[in-house]
């Protein structure tokens, strides 16, 4: 038990925490008395932290699995806090001791060191529901140490000495809290124990619900697959039914079609043979044409090879010429390079001479300036000499010599300038010639490159031509092989066509012979068809005669019933007269002779009336027997069904349900119709009874909750002429309603088709009434009956299990012994699953109905062989169950 486990764990944890706190008190006392033990200072809060962390982890571990769905509840949140705070503080203290961080140990650490212990015990106490006195004491005593540590600052020297007493008091409070929770767990009431275990039960319920939903999803997937298969099977079944309906019509058409087809095949084969001969001729012509084309192609290839040989020789000559041109171009390039070098040297010499000429020009210009200066000086002197009128001759001669020298130098300069201009013209001409030669050399190089490219193109074209020649040779060889193959194939086809022509001739003989046989058969079939038509006409006439006889019998029955009612009234009148006459005999003594004669006459009339009544009853039985043997008329029952004594199985009144059951229900079976209220059980049972009445099988209706009048209203959409069938004795009622019935049938004391019992739990009366009705049915011409019990739940809910079992066994025995079929309606919500299974065990099978999302589904349990036992969807109306498609079970 989870709460006992939690209580014992809380007591054990509180004891451990109390011992550790007592140890912390001793250490605090020793530290206060002996300063040499100051290195144990951190143990005062380290011991409560370790105790709190251990307690919180144990508490979370204990509650983790049982409270799987409540891990976000308040008591779990308190446990998380009690676990996290001590672990964080332990890590901080260790890091502080190892000098990684500096936290400090002020007064705040004392209350925080007690969070793990106090909150762990509080989270355990929060598991119990309500606030009892013991739970309050446990929570308060667990929070007292934490509250005491919040008040003073124990790092003060004055308050430090009372710290051992605080630790001891805290140990006592913690022990008290754990003890109170242990007492709570061992003395909690049953109601509180159920509340404590509610989380575990809820978890299990959720798991079971999850598994159930997974099963439902998988079942729905399988049902969808089965429905798809069912639709396919339904379509196949419809196709088969259509084929069966049209099979007889198609037999004669198939015979005629077969004759036409064979004649057409004969024509086709002759046409094919003629076409094949034509195709052979065409193929031979095509082959000859291909041979001519190949020969011409071979000649073309030979011409191409010769032309290619000539082109190869020409290309070789061109290649040799190209090599010679290349050697010539290289020689011209060398000569041009040499001329370029000479020209460059001459240009360099011209540049040097030009520079020297420029220097000389500069010197001459300087000398010219000097001369001009001197001339100007001489002029000055001449002017001065003229002014003085005395000029020496030496000076004049010297000046003349200077003038001559200047003229000579000017001439030499002019000559040098002319030579320089000539040299310039020569250099420019040489440059022009060199440039012309370079251009011609470049043009020659370009032409050589173009020739080289043309040669390369020609070489690639030659390679392509060689490849094409090789491919053409391969194609030629392949086509030669194909020609050989075609020749062989043509020879084979010629032999095949010869054999085909022989076969066609043989086939024509066989077809002519078969044609004669078919014509003879067709004549036989026509004679049979005529005989069948005659027999069908005779049957139709006989059917009309039977229907006329049936109508006459019904009219005769109506007349007999009217006469019987009139005779009954006359009998009552005669009895009343007899009573009046017997009372008046004593008073009228004088007329005794007349009265005795009248009495004899009355008695004689009574004997005649009794004899007539017996004759009428015999006629009535004979009419019923004939009506049962002949079957119902089309006006009464619509479609005439098979007679029950000839059928191996008895119909349920729903065609698709009969198909599901492979024909119907075996005789002697008792079937349960199980389902919730208003799910179609009554409609199914009433349809079952109506089909029996239409086929001439009596119906016995046992009603326990509704009167026969109410059930007759439900019968109206299914069988509008119920009163006619009730009048001829095909409907028998056992009224087991508890209230006094106001049904009109109960007022008729002579109605043998209606029996009233005391109530739905009157098992003996119901069985006795059923025995009377079954013996009456057996005494007639009916081989069996259909029983409808509406509803069995009303009867067995008023009795014990043993009595109900015996009653159901007796009902099933009566149905089995009479070789009949009974259907019993059972309300699903009124009984437990065990009761339903025990009742199903006494039956031969059952139809189970369920309703999901406003859709109705039916399943078959037992009842021998069926096509499928899966849930099948159906629609419900006030007159029938419209069952949808179903499929055969899969073959695994």
C-alpha positions in Angstrom: 0.0 0.0 0.0 1.5 3.3 -1.2 0.5 5.5 1.8 2.0 3.0 4.3 5.2 3.0 2.3 5.3 6.8 2.3 4.5 7.0 6.0 7.3 4.6 6.9 9.7 6.4 4.6 8.9 9.8 6.2 9.5 8.3 9.7 12.8 6.8 8.7 14.0 10.0 6.9 13.0 12.2 9.9 14.9 9.9 12.2 18.1 10.1 10.0 17.7 13.9 9.8 17.3 14.2 13.6 20.5 12.2 14.2 22.4 14.4 11.7 21.0 17.5 13.4 22.1 16.2 16.8 25.6 15.6 15.4 25.6 19.2 14.0 24.5 20.5 17.5 27.5 18.6 19.1 29.9 20.0 16.6 28.5 23.5 17.2 29.0 23.1 20.9 32.6 21.9 20.5 33.4 24.7 18.1 32.1 27.3 20.6 34.1 25.8 23.5 37.3 25.0 21.6 38.5 27.7 19.1 41.1 25.2 17.7 38.2 23.4 16.0 37.3 26.4 13.9 38.2 24.5 10.8 34.9 22.6 11.3 32.9 25.8 11.0 31.3 24.8 7.7 30.0 21.5 9.0 27.2 23.4 11.0 25.3 24.1 7.7 27.0 21.5 5.5 25.4 18.6 7.5 21.8 19.9 7.2 22.4 20.5 3.5 23.5 16.9 2.9 20.6 15.6 5.0 18.1 17.8 3.0 19.4 16.8 -0.4 19.3 13.1 0.5 15.8 13.3 1.9 14.4 15.3 -1.1 15.9 12.8 -3.6 14.4 9.8 -1.7 11.0 11.5 -1.5 11.0 12.3 -5.3 12.1 8.7 -6.0 9.3 7.2 -3.9 6.6 9.4 -5.4 7.8 9.3 -9.0 6.2 6.1 -10.2 2.9 6.0 -8.2 2.1 9.6 -9.1 2.9 9.4 -12.8 0.1 11.8 -13.9 0.6 14.3 -11.0 4.2 15.2 -11.5 3.2 18.9 -11.9 1.1 18.9 -8.7 1.9 21.2 -5.8 3.6 18.5 -3.6 5.9 17.6 -6.5 6.8 21.3 -6.9 7.7 21.5 -3.2 9.9 18.4 -3.6 11.7 19.9 -6.6 12.5 23.0 -4.5 13.7 20.9 -1.6 16.0 19.0 -4.0 17.4 22.0 -6.0 18.2 24.4 -3.1 20.5 22.1 -1.0 22.3 20.8 -4.1 23.0 24.4 -5.3 24.2 25.5 -1.9 26.5 22.4 -1.6 28.1 23.2 -4.9 28.6 26.9 -3.9 30.1 26.0 -0.5 32.5 23.5 -2.1 33.6 26.1 -4.7 34.1 28.6 -1.9 36.2 26.1 0.1 38.3 25.4 -3.0 38.8 29.2 -3.5 37.1 29.2 -7.0 34.5 31.8 -5.9 33.8 33.8 -2.8 30.3 33.3 -1.5 30.6 34.2 2.2 28.9 32.5 5.1 26.6 35.0 6.6 23.4 34.5 8.5 21.5 33.7 5.2 23.0 30.2 5.0 21.5 28.9 8.2 17.8 29.1 7.2 18.6 28.0 3.6 20.4 24.9 5.0 17.1 23.7 6.5 15.0 24.1 3.3 15.7 20.5 2.1 14.7 18.8 5.3 11.6 21.0 6.0 10.2 21.1 2.5 10.8 17.3 1.9 8.6 16.5 5.0 6.0 19.2 3.9 5.8 17.6 0.4 5.2 14.2 1.9 2.4 15.6 4.1 0.7 17.3 1.1 0.1 13.9 -0.4 -2.8 13.3 1.9 -6.1 15.0 1.2 -7.7 17.5 3.6 -6.3 19.2 6.7 -6.5 16.9 9.7 -5.0 17.7 13.1 -2.1 15.3 12.6 -1.3 16.6 9.2 -1.3 20.2 10.6 1.1 19.2 13.4 3.4 17.4 10.9 3.6 20.5 8.6 4.1 23.0 11.4 6.8 20.9 13.2 8.6 20.5 9.8 8.6 24.3 9.2 9.6 25.3 12.8 13.4 24.8 12.2 13.3 26.9 9.1 11.3 29.6 10.8 13.7 29.7 13.9 16.7 30.1 11.6 15.1 33.1 9.9 14.9 35.2 13.2 18.5 35.7 14.6 21.9 36.0 13.0 23.9 33.1 14.4 27.2 34.5 13.3 26.9 37.0 16.2 29.0 35.9 19.1 26.2 36.4 21.6 23.7 34.2 19.8 26.3 31.7 18.6 26.2 29.8 21.9 22.5 29.0 21.7 23.0 27.4 18.2 23.4 23.8 19.6 20.1 24.1 21.4 18.4 25.3 18.2 19.8 22.3 16.4 18.6 19.9 19.1 15.1 21.6 19.0 15.0 21.3 15.3 15.9 17.6 15.5 13.0 17.1 17.9 10.6 18.9 15.6 11.7 16.9 12.5 11.3 13.7 14.4 7.8 14.7 15.6 6.8 15.6 12.0 8.0 12.2 10.6 6.3 10.3 13.5 2.9 12.1 12.9 3.0 11.2 9.2 3.7 7.6 10.2 0.7 7.6 12.5 -1.4 9.1 9.7 -0.4 6.3 7.3 -1.3 3.6 9.8 -4.6 5.0 11.0 -6.1 6.8 7.9 -9.8 6.0 7.1 -10.8 4.0 4.1 -12.1 7.1 2.3 -8.7 8.9 2.7 -6.9 5.8 1.5 -8.9 5.7 -1.7 -8.1 9.3 -2.3 -4.4 8.7 -1.8 -4.5 5.8 -4.3 -6.5 7.8 -6.8 -3.5 8.9 -8.8 -2.3 5.4 -9.4 -5.9 4.2 -10.4 -6.2 7.2 -12.7 -2.9 6.3 -14.4 -4.0 2.7 -14.9 -7.4 3.8 -16.2 -5.7 6.2 -18.7 -3.4 3.4 -19.8 -6.3 1.0 -20.4 -8.2 3.8 -22.2 -5.2 4.4 -24.4 -4.9 0.7 -25.2 -8.6 0.5 -25.9 -8.5 3.5 -28.3 -5.5 1.9 -30.1 -7.5 -1.3 -30.5 -10.5 0.7 -31.8 -8.3 2.5 -34.3 -6.8 -0.7 -35.5 -10.3 -2.3 -35.7 -11.6 0.7 -37.6 -8.7 0.4 -40.1 -9.5 -3.3 -40.5 -13.2 -2.5 -40.9 -12.4 0.0 -43.6 -10.3 -2.5 -45.5 -13.1 -5.1 -45.0 -15.7 -2.6 -46.2 -13.7 -1.9 -49.4 -13.4 -5.6 -50.0 -17.1 -5.9 -49.2 -17.9 -3.3 -51.8 -15.9 -5.3 -54.3 -17.5 -8.5 -53.4 -20.9 -6.8 -53.5 -20.3 -5.6 -57.0 -19.1 -9.0 -58.0 -22.2 -10.6 -56.5 -24.4 -8.1 -58.4 -22.6 -8.9 -61.6 -23.1 -12.6 -61.0 -26.8 -12.1 -60.3 -27.2 -10.1 -63.5 -25.4 -12.8 -65.4 -27.6 -15.5 -63.9 -30.7 -13.6 -64.8 -29.6 -13.0 -68.4 -27.9 -16.4 -68.8 -31.0 -18.2 -70.3 -31.6 -15.4 -72.7 -28.0 -15.4 -73.8 -27.8 -19.1 -74.5 -29.8 -19.0 -77.7 -28.1 -15.7 -78.7 -24.7 -17.3 -78.0 -25.5 -20.2 -80.3 -26.5 -17.9 -83.1 -23.5 -15.7 -82.4 -21.2 -18.7 -82.4 -22.4 -19.7 -85.8 -22.0 -16.1 -87.1 -18.6 -15.9 -85.5 -17.4 -19.2 -87.0 -18.6 -18.1 -90.4 -16.9 -14.8 -89.9 -13.7 -16.6 -88.7 -13.8 -18.7 -91.8 -14.1 -15.6 -94.0 -11.3 -13.9 -92.0 -9.1 -16.9 -92.4 -9.7 -17.0 -96.1 -9.0 -13.3 -96.3 -6.0 -13.7 -94.2 -4.6 -16.5 -96.4 -5.2 -14.3 -99.5 -3.7 -11.3 -97.8 -0.7 -13.4 -96.7 -0.1 -14.6 -100.3 -0.2 -11.0 -101.4 2.1 -9.9 -98.7 4.5 -12.7 -99.6 4.5 -11.5 -103.2 5.1 -7.9 -102.0 7.9 -9.0 -99.7 9.5 -10.9 -102.6 9.4 -7.8 -104.8 10.7 -5.7 -101.9 13.5 -8.2 -101.4 14.5 -8.1 -105.0 14.3 -4.3 -105.0 16.6 -4.3 -101.8 19.0 -6.6 -103.6 19.2 -4.1 -106.5 19.6 -1.2 -104.1 22.4 -3.1 -102.4 24.2 -3.8 -105.6 24.0 -0.2 -106.7 25.2 0.9 -103.2 28.2 -1.4 -103.5 29.1 0.2 -106.8 28.7 3.6 -105.3 31.0 2.6 -102.4 33.6 1.3 -104.9 33.5 4.6 -106.8 33.8 6.5 -103.5 36.8 4.4 -102.5 38.5 5.2 -105.9 37.7 8.9 -105.5 39.1 8.8 -102.0 42.3 7.2 -103.2 42.8 10.0 -105.8 42.0 12.6 -103.1 44.6 11.0 -100.8 47.3 11.3 -103.5 46.4 14.9 -104.2 46.5 15.7 -100.5 50.0 14.1 -100.3 51.2 16.4 -103.1 49.6 19.4 -101.4 51.3 18.4 -98.2 54.7 18.2 -99.9 54.1 21.6 -101.5 53.1 23.0 -98.1 56.4 21.7 -96.6 58.4 23.4 -99.5 56.5 26.7 -98.9 57.2 26.5 -95.2 61.0 26.1 -95.9 60.9 29.0 -98.4 59.0 31.1 -95.8 61.6 30.3 -93.2 64.5 31.4 -95.5 62.6 34.7 -96.4 62.1 35.2 -92.7 65.8 34.9 -92.1 66.7 37.3 -94.9 64.1 39.8 -93.6 65.6 39.5 -90.1 69.0 40.2 -91.4 67.8 43.3 -93.4 66.0 44.5 -90.3 69.2 44.3 -88.3 71.1 46.3 -91.1 68.3 48.9 -91.1 68.4 49.2 -87.4 72.2 49.6 -87.5 71.9 52.3 -90.2 69.2 54.0 -88.2 71.4 54.0 -85.2 74.3 55.6 -87.3 71.9 58.2 -88.7 70.9 59.0 -85.2 74.5 59.5 -84.2 75.3 61.7 -87.2 72.2 63.7 -86.6 73.3 64.3 -83.0 76.8 65.4 -84.2 75.2 67.7 -86.8 73.1 69.2 -84.1 76.1 69.8 -81.9 77.9 71.4 -84.9 74.9 73.6 -85.6 74.9 74.7 -82.0 78.6 75.6 -82.2 78.0 77.4 -85.5 75.2 79.4 -84.0 77.5 80.4 -81.1 80.2 81.4 -83.6 77.6 83.3 -85.6 76.7 85.2 -82.5 80.3 86.0 -81.8 80.7 87.1 -85.4 77.7 89.3 -85.1 79.1 90.8 -81.9 82.4 91.4 -83.6 80.7 92.9 -86.6 78.8 95.2 -84.4 82.1 96.1 -82.7 83.8 96.6 -86.0 81.0 98.8 -87.2 81.4 100.8 -84.0 85.0 101.0 -84.7 84.5 102.0 -88.3 82.1 104.6 -87.2 84.7 105.8 -84.7 87.4 105.6 -87.4 85.3 107.5 -89.8 84.7 109.9 -87.1 88.4 110.1 -86.5 89.1 109.6 -90.3 91.9 107.4 -89.7 91.7 103.5 -90.0 94.7 101.2 -90.3 94.8 98.8 -93.2 95.9 95.8 -91.1 92.6 95.9 -89.3 90.7 95.9 -92.5 92.6 93.0 -94.0 92.1 91.0 -90.8 88.4 91.7 -90.9 88.2 90.6 -94.6 89.9 87.3 -93.8 87.4 86.7 -91.0 84.5 87.3 -93.4 86.0 84.8 -95.9 86.4 82.2 -93.3 82.8 82.7 -92.2 81.6 82.3 -95.8 83.5 79.1 -96.2 82.1 77.7 -93.0 78.6 78.6 -94.1 79.1 76.7 -97.3 80.5 73.7 -95.4 77.4 73.8 -93.1 75.1 74.0 -96.1 76.9 71.0 -97.7 76.6 69.0 -94.5 72.9 69.8 -94.2 72.4 68.7 -97.8 74.2 65.4 -97.1 72.2 65.0 -93.9 68.9 65.5 -95.9 70.0 62.9 -98.5 70.9 60.5 -95.7 67.4 61.1 -94.1 65.7 60.4 -97.5 67.7 57.2 -97.9 66.9 56.0 -94.4 63.2 56.7 -94.9 63.3 54.8 -98.2 65.0 51.9 -96.5 62.3 51.9 -93.7 59.5 51.9 -96.3 61.2 49.0 -98.2 61.6 47.1 -94.9 58.0 47.7 -94.0 56.8 46.5 -97.4 58.9 43.3 -97.1 57.4 42.7 -93.6 53.9 43.1 -94.8 54.5 40.7 -97.7 56.1 38.3 -95.3 53.1 38.5 -93.0 50.7 38.0 -95.9 52.7 35.0 -96.9 52.6 33.6 -93.3 48.8 34.1 -93.2 48.4 32.3 -96.6 50.6 29.5 -95.3 48.5 29.2 -92.1 45.3 29.2 -94.2 46.8 26.5 -96.4 47.7 24.5 -93.2 44.2 24.9 -91.9 42.8 23.8 -95.2 45.1 20.8 -95.1 43.9 19.9 -91.6 40.3 20.2 -92.7 41.0 18.0 -95.6 42.6 15.4 -93.3 39.6 15.5 -90.9 37.3 15.2 -93.9 39.3 12.2 -95.1 39.1 10.6 -91.6 35.3 11.2 -91.7 35.0 9.7 -95.1 37.1 6.7 -93.9 34.7 6.2 -91.0 31.7 6.6 -93.2 33.1 4.0 -95.6 33.7 1.6 -92.6 30.2 2.2 -91.3 28.8 1.7 -94.8 30.7 -1.6 -95.1 29.3 -2.7 -91.8 25.8 -1.7 -92.8 26.3 -3.5 -96.0 27.4 -6.7 -94.2 24.5 -6.4 -91.8 22.0 -5.8 -94.6 23.4 -8.8 -96.4 22.8 -10.9 -93.3 19.3 -9.4 -92.9 18.6 -10.3 -96.5 19.7 -13.9 -95.9 17.5 -14.0 -92.8 14.5 -12.5 -94.7 15.0 -15.1 -97.5 15.0 -17.9 -94.9 11.9 -16.4 -93.2 10.2 -16.0 -96.5 10.9 -19.7 -97.3 9.5 -20.6 -93.8 6.4 -18.5 -94.3 5.8 -20.0 -97.7 5.9 -23.5 -96.1 3.6 -22.2 -93.2 1.2 -20.6 -95.6 1.0 -23.9 -97.6 0.2 -25.7 -94.3 -2.3 -22.9 -93.4 -4.0 -23.2 -96.7 -4.3 -27.0 -96.1 -5.6 -26.4 -92.6 -8.1 -23.8 -93.9 -9.5 -26.2 -96.4 -9.8 -28.8 -93.7 -11.3 -26.2 -91.3 -13.9 -25.3 -93.9 -15.0 -28.9 -94.2 -15.2 -29.1 -90.4 -17.1 -25.8 -90.2 -19.6 -26.9 -92.8 -20.1 -30.2 -90.9 -20.5 -28.3 -87.6 -22.8 -25.8 -89.3 -25.1 -28.6 -90.2 -24.9 -30.0 -86.6 -25.6 -26.5 -85.2 -28.6 -26.1 -87.4 -29.9 -29.5 -86.3 -29.3 -28.5 -82.7 -30.9 -25.1 -83.3 -34.0 -26.9 -84.6 -34.0 -29.1 -81.5 -33.7 -26.0 -79.3 -36.5 -24.3 -81.1 -38.7 -27.3 -80.6 -37.7 -27.3 -76.9 -38.4 -23.6 -76.6 -41.8 -24.1 -78.1 -42.5 -26.9 -75.7 -41.3 -24.8 -72.8 -43.5 -21.9 -73.9 -46.5 -24.3 -74.0 -45.6 -25.6 -70.6 -45.3 -22.0 -69.3 -48.6 -21.1 -70.7 -50.1 -24.2 -69.1 -48.5 -23.2 -65.8 -49.8 -19.7 -66.1 -53.3 -21.0 -66.7 -53.0 -23.4 -63.8 -51.8 -20.5 -61.6 -54.8 -18.4 -62.6 -57.1 -21.3 -61.8 -55.4 -21.8 -58.4 -55.7 -18.1 -57.7 -59.4 -18.2 -58.6 -59.8 -21.2 -56.3 -58.0 -19.4 -53.6 -60.2 -16.3 -53.9 -63.3 -18.6 -53.9 -61.9 -20.3 -50.7 -61.4 -16.9 -49.1 -64.9 -15.9 -50.0 -66.2 -19.2 -48.7 -64.2 -18.7 -45.5 -65.8 -15.3 -45.0 -69.2 -16.7 -45.5 -68.5 -19.5 -43.1 -67.3 -17.1 -40.5 -70.4 -15.0 -40.9 -72.6 -18.1 -40.7 -70.7 -19.3 -37.6 -71.2 -15.9 -35.9 -74.9 -16.0 -36.8 -75.2 -19.5 -35.5 -73.5 -18.5 -32.3 -76.0 -15.7 -31.8 -78.9 -18.1 -32.6 -77.5 -20.6 -30.0 -77.4 -17.9 -27.4 -81.0 -16.9 -28.2 -82.1 -20.6 -28.1 -80.4 -21.1 -24.7 -82.1 -17.9 -23.4 -85.5 -19.2 -24.6 -84.8 -22.6 -23.1 -84.0 -21.0 -19.8 -87.2 -18.9 -20.0 -89.2 -21.9 -21.0 -87.9 -24.1 -18.2 -88.6 -21.4 -15.6 -92.2 -21.1 -17.0 -93.0 -24.8 -17.0 -94.2 -24.9 -13.4 -96.5 -21.9 -13.9 -98.1 -23.1 -17.1 -99.2 -26.7 -16.3 -102.2 -26.6 -18.6 -100.1 -26.3 -21.7 -97.5 -29.0 -20.8 -98.1 -31.1 -23.8 -97.5 -28.2 -26.2 -94.4 -27.2 -24.3 -92.9 -30.7 -24.3 -93.4 -30.7 -28.1 -91.7 -27.4 -28.4 -88.9 -28.5 -26.2 -88.3 -31.5 -28.4 -88.5 -29.3 -31.4 -85.9 -26.9 -29.9 -83.6 -29.8 -28.9 -83.9 -31.2 -32.5 -82.9 -27.7 -33.8 -79.9 -27.7 -31.4 -78.7 -31.0 -32.7 -79.1 -29.8 -36.3 -77.2 -26.6 -35.4 -74.4 -28.6 -33.7 -74.1 -30.8 -36.8 -74.0 -27.8 -39.0 -71.3 -26.3 -36.8 -69.1 -29.4 -37.1 -69.6 -29.4 -40.9 -68.5 -25.8 -41.0 -65.5 -26.3 -38.8 -64.4 -29.3 -41.0 -64.9 -27.1 -44.1 -62.9 -24.3 -42.4 -60.0 -26.7 -41.7 -60.1 -28.0 -45.2 -60.0 -24.5 -46.6 -57.1 -23.6 -44.4 -55.2 -26.7 -45.4 -55.9 -25.9 -49.1 -54.9 -22.3 -48.6 -51.7 -23.3 -46.9 -50.9 -25.9 -49.6 -51.6 -23.5 -52.4 -49.8 -20.6 -50.8 -50.9 -16.9 -50.5 -52.3 -14.9 -53.3 -50.4 -12.0 -54.9 -52.9 -9.6 -53.5 -52.3 -10.9 -50.0 -48.6 -11.3 -49.9 -47.0 -9.6 -52.9 -44.2 -11.9 -54.0 -44.8 -15.7 -53.5 -42.0 -17.2 -51.5 -41.0 -20.9 -51.1 -43.0 -23.2 -48.9 -41.3 -23.7 -45.4 -41.4 -27.5 -45.5 -39.4 -27.5 -48.7 -36.8 -25.0 -47.6 -33.7 -26.2 -45.7 -33.5 -22.9 -43.8 -36.1 -20.4 -42.6 -36.0 -16.9 -43.9 -35.4 -13.9 -41.5 -37.6 -11.6 -43.5 -34.6 -9.5 -44.6 -33.0 -10.6 -47.9 -29.5 -9.3 -47.2 -29.6 -10.9 -43.8 -30.6 -14.2 -45.4 -27.6 -13.8 -47.9 -25.3 -13.2 -44.9 -26.6 -16.4 -43.2 -26.3 -18.4 -46.5 -30.0 -18.9 -46.9 -31.5 -18.2 -43.5 -31.8 -19.8 -40.0 -31.8 -23.5 -39.5 -35.1 -25.0 -38.1 -35.2 -25.7 -34.4 -33.0 -22.6 -33.6 -33.5 -20.0 -30.9 -32.0 -16.6 -31.7 -31.3 -13.6 -29.5 -31.7 -10.1 -30.9 -29.4 -8.0 -28.6 -29.1 -4.2 -28.8 -29.8 -0.9 -27.1 -33.3 0.6 -27.1 -34.8 1.8 -30.5 -32.0 0.1 -32.5 -34.2 -2.0 -34.7 -34.6 -5.2 -32.8 -38.4 -5.1 -32.9 -38.5 -4.2 -36.6 -36.2 -7.2 -37.3 -38.4 -9.6 -35.3 -41.7 -8.3 -36.8 -40.2 -8.6 -40.4 -39.2 -12.2 -39.5 -42.8 -13.0 -38.3 -44.4 -11.2 -41.3 -42.3 -13.2 -43.8 -43.5 -16.5 -42.1 -47.1 -15.5 -42.3 -46.8 -14.6 -46.0 -45.3 -18.1 -46.7 -48.1 -19.8 -44.7 -46.2 -20.3 -41.4 -48.1 -19.3 -38.2 -46.6 -16.7 -35.9 -46.8 -16.7 -32.1 -46.1 -13.2 -30.5 -45.3 -13.0 -26.8 -45.5 -9.4 -25.6 -44.4 -8.4 -22.1 -44.2 -4.6 -22.2 -46.7 -3.5 -24.9 -50.3 -4.5 -25.7 -51.1 -6.4 -28.9 -52.9 -3.3 -30.2 -49.6 -1.3 -29.9 -47.7 -4.0 -31.6 -50.3 -4.2 -34.4 -49.6 -0.5 -35.1 -45.9 -1.3 -35.5 -46.9 -4.2 -37.7 -48.9 -2.0 -40.0 -46.0 -0.6 -42.2 -44.6 -4.2 -42.5 -47.8 -6.1 -43.0 -50.9 -3.9 -43.6 -53.3 -6.9 -43.8 -52.4 -8.3 -40.4 -56.1 -8.6 -39.3 -56.8 -10.9 -42.3 -54.0 -13.2 -41.3 -55.1 -13.0 -37.6 -58.6 -13.9 -38.7 -57.6 -17.1 -40.5 -55.5 -18.1 -37.5 -51.9 -17.4 -38.7 -51.2 -15.0 -35.8 -51.4 -16.1 -32.1 -51.0 -13.8 -29.2 -49.7 -14.4 -25.6 -50.3 -11.1 -23.7 -47.9 -11.1 -20.7 -48.3 -7.4 -19.9 -48.6 -6.7 -16.2 -51.5 -4.2 -16.4 -55.0 -5.3 -17.3 -55.1 -5.2 -21.1 -57.6 -3.0 -22.8 -57.2 -5.0 -26.0 -60.3 -5.9 -28.0 -59.1 -9.5 -28.3 -59.4 -9.9 -24.5 -63.2 -9.1 -24.7 -63.8 -12.1 -27.0 -64.0 -15.1 -24.7 -64.1 -17.5 -27.7 -60.9 -16.2 -29.3 -58.5 -19.1 -29.4 -55.7 -16.9 -31.0 -55.3 -14.8 -27.8 -54.2 -15.9 -24.3 -53.7 -13.6 -21.4 -51.3 -14.4 -18.6 -50.7 -12.7 -15.2 -47.6 -10.8 -16.1 -44.1 -10.9 -17.6 -42.6 -12.9 -14.7 -45.4 -15.6 -14.9 -43.1 -18.2 -16.4 -45.4 -21.1 -15.8 -48.4 -19.3 -17.4 -46.3 -18.3 -20.5 -45.0 -21.8 -21.0 -48.5 -23.3 -20.5 -49.9 -20.9 -23.0 -47.1 -21.6 -25.5 -47.7 -25.4 -25.1 -51.4 -24.9 -25.8 -50.8 -22.8 -29.0 -48.1 -25.2 -30.2 -50.3 -28.3 -29.7 -53.1 -26.5 -31.6 -50.7 -25.7 -34.4 -49.4 -29.2 -34.5 -52.9 -30.6 -34.7 -53.5 -28.7 -37.9 -51.6 -28.9 -41.2 -48.8 -26.5 -40.2 -45.3 -28.1 -39.9 -44.0 -25.4 -37.6 -44.3 -21.8 -36.5 -42.3 -18.6 -35.9 -42.0 -17.3 -32.3 -41.4 -13.6 -31.5 -40.7 -12.7 -27.8 -40.9 -8.9 -27.2 -39.1 -8.6 -25.0 -37.3 -11.1 -22.9 -35.6 -8.5 -20.8 -38.9 -7.5 -19.2 -39.5 -11.1 -18.1 -36.1 -12.1 -16.7 -35.4 -8.7 -15.0 -38.2 -9.5 -12.5 -36.8 -12.9 -11.6 -33.6 -14.5 -10.2 -30.8 -15.9 -12.4 -31.8 -19.5 -11.7 -35.4 -19.0 -12.6 -34.6 -17.0 -15.7 -32.1 -19.7 -16.9 -34.8 -22.4 -16.4 -37.4 -20.4 -18.3 -35.1 -19.6 -21.2 -34.1 -23.3 -21.4 -37.8 -24.3 -21.5 -38.6 -21.8 -24.2 -35.7 -23.0 -26.4 -36.7 -26.7 -25.8 -40.3 -26.0 -27.0 -38.9 -24.2 -30.2 -36.4 -27.0 -30.8 -39.0 -29.9 -30.3 -41.5 -28.2 -32.7 -38.8 -27.8 -35.4 -39.6 -24.0 -35.5 -37.6 -20.8 -35.1 -37.8 -18.3 -32.2 -36.4 -14.8 -31.9 -36.1 -13.1 -28.5 -35.4 -9.4 -28.0 -32.9 -8.5 -25.3 -32.2 -5.0 -24.1 -28.4 -4.5 -23.8 -28.5 -1.8 -21.1 -30.7 -3.7 -18.7 -28.3 -6.6 -18.0 -24.7 -7.2 -17.2 -22.3 -8.7 -19.7 -22.2 -11.9 -17.6 -26.0 -12.3 -17.7 -26.0 -11.7 -21.5 -23.3 -14.3 -22.0 -25.2 -16.9 -19.9 -28.4 -16.3 -21.9 -26.4 -16.5 -25.2 -25.0 -19.8 -24.1 -28.6 -21.2 -23.9 -29.4 -20.0 -27.5 -28.2 -21.2 -30.9 -27.0 -17.8 -31.9 -27.6 -14.1 -31.8 -27.8 -10.9 -33.8 -25.9 -8.1 -31.9 -26.6 -4.5 -32.7 -24.5 -1.5 -31.7 -24.9 2.3 -32.4 -21.8 4.4 -33.0 -21.9 8.1 -34.1 -25.6 7.8 -35.1 -24.8 4.8 -37.3 -26.2 1.3 -36.8 -24.1 -1.9 -37.1 -25.1 -5.6 -36.8 -23.0 -8.7 -36.2 -23.8 -12.4 -36.2 -22.8 -14.7 -33.4 -23.2 -18.4 -33.8 -26.1 -19.6 -36.2 -23.9 -22.0 -38.1 -22.0 -20.9 -41.2 -22.1 -17.2 -42.2 -20.3 -15.2 -44.8 -18.7 -12.8 -42.3 -19.0 -12.1 -38.5 -17.7 -8.5 -38.8 -19.8 -5.5 -38.0 -22.0 -4.5 -40.9 -23.6 -1.1 -41.3 -27.4 -1.0 -41.8 -30.1 1.7 -42.1 -33.2 1.6 -40.0 -36.8 2.4 -41.3 -40.2 1.7 -39.7 -40.6 -1.3 -42.0 -37.2 -2.9 -42.6 -33.6 -3.2 -41.8 -31.6 -2.1 -44.9 -28.3 -3.9 -44.6 -25.3 -2.6 -46.5 -22.4 -4.4 -48.2 -20.5 -7.2 -46.5 -17.5 -9.3 -47.7 -16.1 -12.7 -47.1 -13.5 -13.1 -44.4 -10.0 -13.0 -45.6 -8.1 -16.2 -46.2 -4.9 -15.8 -44.3 
